[in-house]
Amino acid sequence: MSDSQLYDVIVVGGGPAGSTMAWSLARRGVRVAVVERANFPREKVCGDFVEPAGLRILQAMGIGEALEASTSSPITATRIYLGPRLGFRGKIPYYKPEHGLPAHGAIIPRHVLDHRLLEQAERASAKVYAGCAVRAIAREGGLNHVDVHSAEANFTLKSRLIVGADGAESVVARSFNLEMADRAHISIAQRAYVEGIEAPDGESAVWFDEDIAPGYGWMFPMSGGRANVGVGILSEACHRQGHSVPTAFAATIERLKIRHPGCARATLVSKPIGGVVKMYGGAGSNHFDGGVLIGDAGAFADPMTGEGITQGMESALIASATLLRALEQGRFDAAFLASFERDFRSYFDPSMLLLGFCAAVMRNWHFREFWMRSSLRGCERAMADGEFARVAGATFGGVNVHPLGALQHLGTSILRYLSEGTISTLRHLVSEGSSGREAMLGDFLVWQSGWKSSASADPAWHAAWLSDLLRRAVQLGPQLLSLENPRIRGLSI
Ligand SMILES: Cc1cc2nc3c(=O)[nH]c(=O)nc-3n(C[C@H](O)[C@H](O)[C@H](O)COP(=O)(O)OP(=O)(O)OC[C@H]3O[C@@H](n4cnc5c(N)ncnc54)[C@H](O)[C@@H]3O)c2cc1C
């Protein structure tokens, strides 16, 4: 074995998680190699939306400004459609410039973002093996033996530590029996680029329809009337209800044209392509003898939105601190690397357990009509009450989730709903009999019918769902008292 083939760390995969990891280690003098199947720039199926916390990391890596300058207007506003109705339109209320978070997101096409990130790792002196696919990994004699296949040759690289950053179909996760395959935490999504969009600058759109529940569609505007349009649905629902994501995608484009005045002339300019996202609710221990899993390989994506670019980079930064300690102390065993799991859980759990609980509640497809009604009411209130919009919006789509704040708002909203609803229900009963479908009684009847249909359609699934909710509520309990969400403050880089 030549010395050049032995590394301290081999990172498999050069997406946002792998490149951030390689950059973080290489700039601290670690001998690190990135083995990446594709030759960059390469297309990666994604919505291309980078949330404020991701932009903050890119800035700290010294590439944020250049990347943002090369893209469209900052994303600061959104439209939310619930079925055909426009429920919310306005500024994204939870984007605040705190702890260096920019008050906007950005659409950065992945062939641009990932290429720039990998170059940054290379500049920090990481060795990049591009166009090289990892086929198999074996741990022998305290080293990882990594079999690599390229168009020119097959060869073996060796390292003390290995990082699985090879996405949702990770060969590293499979090799160490850590692959997460639970459909309740996997989303199937498809996207394409369209042209002819006339949306206001920086205004995205998301939409919810009963036939894509639990899931949503998006339109993220880029420059020159171009946009990234897509739809994502929970894999469990696709499997149980027979949803087809390509069919949903075709329908969603047609609906977008009818509903959104700025999208009436949208025309597909790329072939729709699909992929899967593995979400944090299913994340396992993510460490093993001689290595760790980060990004999609370790199921770090947001359980409500499916966003995983930022979470991938965050998991890389947390794991790079673990690996530096391991290299300093010469400890590469799973027991030592277990500190990665402790560290990522204390960083992500305060926000992600709440998001995971909400996602678990909503994965029951039988309640879809109830959730549409509730979301419509939530949107109406958000249009009138900025503080409610900030907290509720963050729970759906932001890094600024604050469990205690969300709980307080939820409690106040339920009390308000019950008091206003009781008055309105009584008014309907007196003036219109019991047919007041817009009143609380209507919500209750829809909820009750969801409950009945869930329990009768598949009692075993229903019982398992309830016990999952209970388990998650117990896990979530202590987090509700945490005063700070570490993701708002971010990680030291
Ligand atoms: C349709 C869709 C829309 C999405 N929209 C968004 C969004 O708008 N915002 C957001 O934040 N997230 C979004 N996501 C999720 C996001 O794409 C992922 O969470 C993110 O890419 C994870 O980064 P990663 O570095 O972990 O993995 P990846 O980006 O998947 O990178 C893994 C890399 O590993 C390489 N690789 C794989 N196998 C091997 C192998 N055997 N050997 C060598 N290399 C290998 C791949 O070529 C790839 O470059 C979306 C996902 C989908 C499917």
The ligand as an ORCA input file, in Angstrom:
! r2SCAN-3c Opt
* xyz 0 1
  C     -37.043     16.577     -4.690
  C     -36.229     17.024     -3.494
  C     -36.299     18.344     -3.098
  C     -35.533     18.798     -2.008
  N     -35.559     20.134     -1.702
  C     -34.749     20.614     -0.726
  C     -34.645     22.019     -0.485
  O     -35.242     22.846     -1.194
  N     -33.855     22.431      0.531
  C     -33.145     21.558      1.309
  O     -32.453     21.998      2.238
  N     -33.210     20.222      1.072
  C     -33.964     19.731      0.077
  N     -33.983     18.379     -0.193
  C     -33.137     17.487      0.620
  C     -31.671     17.653      0.199
  O     -31.548     17.455     -1.184
  C     -30.787     16.644      0.948
  O     -31.149     16.622      2.295
  C     -29.314     17.028      0.826
  O     -28.894     16.908     -0.505
  C     -28.451     16.148      1.734
  O     -27.083     16.400      1.483
  P     -26.018     15.219      1.621
  O     -24.698     15.852      1.389
  O     -26.249     14.481      2.866
  O     -26.358     14.182      0.464
  P     -26.383     14.385     -1.111
  O     -26.616     15.796     -1.468
  O     -27.325     13.362     -1.627
  O     -24.914     14.023     -1.562
  C     -24.444     12.706     -1.539
  C     -23.307     12.585     -2.533
  O     -22.757     11.272     -2.407
  C     -22.472     10.763     -3.683
  N     -22.507      9.297     -3.586
  C     -23.578      8.502     -3.402
  N     -23.230      7.214     -3.348
  C     -21.888      7.191     -3.517
  C     -20.937      6.150     -3.572
  N     -21.299      4.855     -3.456
  N     -19.634      6.471     -3.764
  C     -19.248      7.764     -3.894
  N     -20.118      8.798     -3.851
  C     -21.416      8.519     -3.662
  C     -23.540     11.350     -4.587
  O     -23.108     11.395     -5.932
  C     -23.737     12.744     -3.967
  O     -22.949     13.727     -4.602
  C     -34.718     17.891     -1.268
  C     -34.671     16.554     -1.663
  C     -35.408     16.112     -2.767
  C     -35.310     14.672     -3.183
*
